[in-house]
Amino acid sequence: MTILISLIWLIIVVMKKCQHPIQILVFAGNSYAIFATILSAMLSPILNGQLQGPLANPLALISIIVTNIIWVLLIGVLAIPFIKKRTLTEM
């Protein structure tokens, strides 16, 4: 799922020719991390009977956010040449 989501984010920033893909993707990655944490906090007590996941371990929450930032930074850096190529070919 991570690869699929990353591919979709990459395609979106390239198709939209975003001028600041890294900033946009870092925001998207942080939003994804927060959403996944909230979803985990809501569903783990229902499914397992107790709170599990990032909220049960604060270091895991930090790890999730840092990992998402690093991952989307890489996707953003990967997007830049595609955006430049797409901009040049449409001129």
ABEGO torsion letter per residue (X at the ends): XAAAAAAAAAAAAAAAGBABAAAAAAAAAAAAAAAAAAAAAAAAAAAAGBBBEAAABAAAAAAAAAAAAAAAAAAAAAAAAAAAAAAAAAX
